[in-house]
């Protein structure tokens, strides 16, 4: 099994989550985060009639995590890249880690990392 972590533009996350759910990946953890990459910009803000300049280093991103079986990793990575890629760059990163084991807390059953949750329905 592999743990896939995707850090991407927030406006693309719903499209990706819907697509992944369509191919059987429903157990996706999502969280808002900020990225400090190469892009740095100065924004102007007006407060009480005065203009202030502020340097902004962080960019809003969304982080998604889910488990995939080894035989489906390439297909999932290809799907993520197709959805998340833009012509502007700074689209994010995909991290793939080996996962030894995943256990459901409520039942102690092993999670297989794919759409085979049917086997676990008896345990619920």
Secondary structure, DSSP 8 states (H G I E B T S, - for coil): -EEEEEEE-GGGHHHHHHHHHHTT----EEEEEEEEEEEEEEEEEEETTEEEEEEEEEEEEEEEEEEE-GGGHHHHHHHHHHHH--SSS--EEEEEEE----B-TTT--B--SSS-GGGGGGG-
